Amino acid sequence: MARPGSLRPGPFSYALKPKELNTGLVRGVDQNSHRAATPSELLELAKDLGVAVIVEGVETEEQWWLLGLDADFAQGYFFARPAFLPPTLTSA
């Protein structure tokens, strides 16, 4: 556990590992302002502490506009569908 004096706030401070805002918190934020309040406050708190945040499960443009602008990273169907890596090519 980190000691309080060892945490240095600032943009992209990685004294703490990046934290994930999972899909359960992201789902429905574009349809209900009450559902958007919690993730928005968590993003603001993380920013104040200098902790990077990955927003997971971004599926619509509205979700991206509501949450993604305050996040450091984002992932979800809005950006790309999951895909397998192509098989490794072997030399003959």
N, C-alpha and C positions, 0 to 999 in steps of 0.2 A: 504494500500500500504506500502510495506517495505521501510524503509529508507536505503540509500546506505550504511551507516556504519553498518547496522544490517546484511548485507549479507556477509557470510563468505565463500569464495571459497574453494573448496577441494573436494576430491572424495566422492561421495554419500552425499554431503551436502544437507540436506533437508530444508534449510532456505526457499527455494522455493519448491513448490510441483513438483513432477515429471511431465515432459511435454511429450505430445504425438506427435509423427511424424506420421500423419495419412496416410491412404492408398493412397490418392491422390498424395502425395509427393513420395511415395515408388513405385507406379506402373510405370513400364517401365525403372527403373534405370539400369536394367541389359541389356537393349537393346540400350540405348542411353547415351553416356557419358555426354552430356549436361544436361539431366534429372537427372543424378546422382550428379551433382555439387551442387545444392541447398541443398538437404538433407545432403550431406557430410559436407558442410560448417555449417549448423545448428547444426549438431552433434559436430563438433569441437568447435563451440561457446559455446554450452551447457557444454561441458567438461571443457573449460576454466573458465566458471562461477561456476562450481561445481554443475550443475543442472542435475539430473538424467533424462534420456530419455527412453521412451517406443516406439519402432518402431512397428507400426501396419501394418498389411497386407503383411507380409513376406510370399510369396507363392512359391518361388523357392530357390534353393541352391545358385544361383548366387546373388539374392537379399540379402540373409543372409551374404554372403561373402563381398559384397560391403558395406552394412550398419550395419549389426548386430555386427560386431566385435568392433565397436565404441559405440554401444548402451549399456545401462545398462540392459534393458529388451527388449524382442521382443515377438510378437504374430502373428499368422497367420496360414494358411493352411499347410505351410511347417512343422509346429510342430504338429498340430492336427486339425481335423475337429471340427466344433462346435457340441456340444452334449448336450442333456438335462440331468439333474440329474435324477437318478432313483427314482421312487416313494418311499416315506418314508415307511419303514416296520412298521406295527402296531402289537402289541402283541394281541393274541387272548384272 
